[in-house]
C-alpha cells in the first residue's frame, strides 16, 4: 500500500467525503464494542455517499452497465469504538490505475484518536462481467491519480490437515444490492471460523486484541445461496483464512489476520499490498 497506510490523514487536493456514525446496539458485540465488520460497512456506506453526492449513483451505473466490485482490502483497527459512541468517518480515492481504484477510509473517535483505517481496491466491470477501463471522468472528479501498486494479493499455503472446517450457505440477509454476499460479511465468517477452533482463549484474543490488521483478497464473487467451506488456522503472525466452495475448486476469498506487534509492522505496508 502507499504511504497513507501508515495512518497519515487524508491529504488535500482531492475530493473527500466526511460524516459521522453512532455505534448502534445491534452493531456492537458482547464486549460492547463495534464489530470488526462494522468498519467495513461504514466504509462501504461512505463510498456510496461520496459517489452519489458527485452524481454517480446507482442509476448512473445502471444506465451504463457498469459495476464496482471489491477485489482486495486492508483494514487496521487501532481502537474499539464503544456502543453509543460517535465516530467521525472520512473517505477519498487515493489512487486510480486503469481498471481499479483504491479508496481510503478513516475512522476517528470523538477526541480525534484514529480508531482505524481501511484501503479498499475496487475494480470496474461492464455488463458482461469483464474488467473495463475506468472512464476519465473519475480521476477528473475524484482525484486520486497518484502512483500505486497493483491490486493486493494474499498468497496462502495449502490448508493444513488439522484445520477446522465449517460448511454453510449464504443467507438472504448477507446479500447486498448487487445480490452478492456483502464484502463486510466475509469478516464475520472469518471471525466465526477462528472462534470455531479448538482454543477459545486464543480465538477470542485474536478477534479483540489491538491493534489488529486484516488483509483480504476477494478472489471470486459469492452468489446468493452458494454452498461454502471455510477454514482458519494460526500462522506466524496471527491467523490465515480460506473460503472455497463445498465442491472444492478455486478459492473465493483469502485473508490473513495479524495481531499485536505484527499488526503494526510497517513492513506490511508494501507497495503492492502483499
Secondary structure, DSSP 4 states (H G I P E B T S, - for coil): --GGGGSPPPPSSS-EEEEEEE--GGGB-TTSBB-HHHHHHHHHHHHHHHHHHTT--HHHHHHHT-EEEEEEEEEEE-S-PBTT-EEEEEEEEEEEETTEEEEEEEEE-TTS-EEEEEEEEEEEE-TTS-B-PPPHHHHHHH--------------PPPPTTPEEEEEE--GGGB-TTSBB-TTHHHHHHHHHHHTSS-HHHHHHHHH-SSEEEEEEE-S--BTT-EEEEEEEE-SSEEEEEEEETTEEEEEEEEEEEEGGGGG-GGG--TT--
